[in-house]
């Protein structure tokens, strides 16, 4: 019998074939995977003069997000497998080794596992620190088997929010503090159970009665010293990553803002609660936020909210301090852009108290890949001076919160979770890495470690400083003392000084000597160190004031900040001279005014005496000073300034009177004022509004009257009748008429109702109509609402915005607004995001339920509208016509670049490279997600006022709120009674009801083309 015809043999033959087939497939797949890994380098375009090597990849590592090389050459890699939704504890830290010396890692050991979503690592003591929200963990291998057997929670309380925004990147600063990257928890509407945690108080579990920070540190970055349980909140925040320049100046990052200088420390801003500074940082890119990038990706992977061609996922910011690159790179800062599969580079240059960052090339990047899965998320400077690139290597890098539902359900979220790479970038011709398990820094003597502080590579300096602090030797090595004095190595000196400071062994002579160092960066740091010892070494004050004429702006800035802690005549005089000598630097103004308020009270008289109306910096300074006086509620001083601000005797006075009065009003506006507090000065303010020759002073006087109120005096009546005549006459300027209309709102505006309503017509400028509506809204009752509904079809968007504000002022008007929506007289999308939220969260059940029914009805129809509008994608759109659609429907909330529209929602210029279908979906289904950074917040003030808006920026002392229409309001933190976030979409739904299909095609064409 033929074997082939035997059924048993037939079975075995088929079985063998299948085995061989599947083995072959498996081998082919393995070969394919390995080929992909080996061919990865072919996907890159790298800056000329450099080479790139793969030093680690799958299966040794996967999903890497951060790395650390310790003092023995051991490579730790943090793996975040759980991104985006898995909280099961799949995160790990691995130890990698190159056992055969070929420059490529070939051994991997799991050092620690059972981590939630680990985001960063730093070597500390005998182990590592790992940020794994809500905790900062200490992990140590005490028995030498390569696996951590000690696990302690050092800090806890951070929010477990969207992983892109959690606490991350522990970094040792030059000043011996450990800095943590951190920002506010991000609102989620779809994954509340997984990522709705907003954190608690931040504290050391081992010291429950020790220092505590407010809930989630107020959404700001944190620094701490775990050895002595020091804990502080910083003034700024950062998203994923932060870095320091050689002199310890910190740079932070945000998704679309790739390089931000952290200018002002919280300890300075905290000194003066009356100084309202909306931001402690400076965006330093000369090519803007959402800067253009130049990917080379083939078949890029773009999700629903992915911006293409611009910065949209900037992270892993790293200043190059490795010394192995050409000298020009000593001022380089690298930023990862994983969505666009590239690494961007800027060169930073000194500019006054801050910097300017400029791109290296106009239309190409330092490193870019054709591979859509190349996802650089972090970088690291190694002991060899190489730049190491951590490649997360995933198909999808976006979080499902901002994806289309079909993608989330496709099963592709975790494609690539078994892959990941680390690359090494060096100048061409560099030898392979040779440090793996081959560094003896940890075995050096204290004297030898001190000498390593002199190394040109930051890796050696930083680790030598850390090890010396860890050892805390009783006898300070002579090499360390000598290094702090010698002149040939500025970087060595500054590290030696801070090391001695950290060891508690700094002396007055060393500080004094460093204050006269020839290197500005050393002098700047010496001032910071001196600041810590002014009570102990009071003679340092004289050394500090000698630096008043220092030739370097950052030394002068730091001097001004530090002298704010000194209350002595010589310090105050020096501060004032520094201020007026550097008035064109806005940060010098902030530094001077951050000194305790009582030290600055007399400064206002000096400003008035030397006021230069041709220099706008004087107006800014005066407004800040008088705002502080107003916020202090020092009524005697305020009254004296009102007299000065309303006089009309001096020709020079007009230029400073307006900012003086404006500042006072700004400082008082959120305070609880006793009725009649300033009525004795009402006559002065009213007279100024009638008789003063300057419109700016008139406007400022109105602003003040608005704050204090207007009584029923003869002078007030005269003011009102004069305002009536001006408001209704075309013989006056637009500014004069607007101011007059505003005045009519101060006292019984119903008397002028007919005149005001007659101003609501197309022939009047928008400013006149807006002012008239605002004044009409002060009239009690429903008349204004009825009038608005009757005029609605004829009103332009800007006028409608003011009308809606009027209709939202009380429940009766809100009811009429809902009636108009139900009748189809006003479209729900006209409400806008903020008003929709207010209505759907209204305290009255009847209004809340009705609003939700009417507004959600539009939301529910969104899916059908999206299907109906798909045909738009096949139409030819006109960008020219689309601009008109934008101006009518979008400009009130969205800018288009620098010149068009108002800033409230995202800048539409950042969407120009998005797919048309994604833009269409964003417009019709705005409730799909809340765009990053556009959460709505509700603030209740101590005076009972409630305020909603986007928190545009913040400092320890103030928040800057932005509302629809671009209006902004600064609120002092001390005036806030409560603050909470409201989880609603950043756009109203139903916008398409006002836009035809052709107009939608035109709008998309306009967005795609840009302005």
Buried (B, 14 or more C-beta within 10 A) or exposed (E): EEEEEEEEEEEEEEEEEEEEEEEEEEEEEEEEBEEBBEEBBEBBBBBEEBBBBBBBBBEBBBBBBBBBBBBBBBBBBBBBBBBBBBBEBBBBBBBBBBEEEEBBBBBBBEBBBEBBBBBBBBBBBEBBBBBBBBBBBBBBBEEEEBBBEEBBBBBBBBBBBBBBBBBBBBBBBBBBBBBBBBBBBBBBBBBEEBBBBBBBEBBBEEEEEEEBBBBBBBBBBBBBBBBEBBBBBBBBBBBBBBBBBBBBBBBBBBBBBBBBBBBBBBBBBBBBBBBBBBBBBBBBBBBBBBBBBBBBBEEBBBBBBBBBBBBBBBBBBBBBBBBBBEEEBBBBBBBBBBBBBBBBBBBBEEBBBBBBBBBBEEEBBBBBBBBBBBBBBBBBBBBBBBBBBBBBBBBBBBBBBBBBEEBBEEEEBBBBBEBBBBBBBBBEEBEBBEBBBBBEBBEBEBBBBBBBBBBBBBBBBBBBBBBBBBEEBEEBBEBBBBBBBEEEBBBBBBBBBBBBBBBEBBEBEBBBBBBEBEBBBBBBBBBBBBBBBBEEBEEBBEBBBEBBEBEBBBBBBBBBBBBBBBEEEEBBEBBBBBBBEBBEBBBBBBBBBBBBBEBBBEBBEEBBEEBBEEEEBBBBBBBBBBBBBBBBBBEEBBBEBBEBBBBBEEEEBBBBBBBBBBBBBBBBBBBEBEEEBBBEBBBBBBBBBBEBEBBBBBBBBBBBBBBBBBBEBEBBEBBBEBBBEBBBEEEBEBEBBBBBBBBBBBBEBEBBBEBBBEBBEEEBEBBBBBBBBBBBBBBEEBBBBEBBBEBBEEBEBBBBBBBBBBBBBEEEBBBBBBBBBBEEBBBBBBBBBBBBBBBBBBEEEEBBEBBBEBBBBBBEBBEEBBEEBEEBBEBEBBBEBBBBBBBBBBBBBBBBBEEBBBBBBBBBBBBBBBBBBBBBBBBBBBBBBBBBBBBBBBBBBBEEEEBBBBBBBBBBBBBBBBBBBBEBBBBBBEBBEEBEBBEBBBBBBBBBBEBEBBBBBBBBBBBBBBB
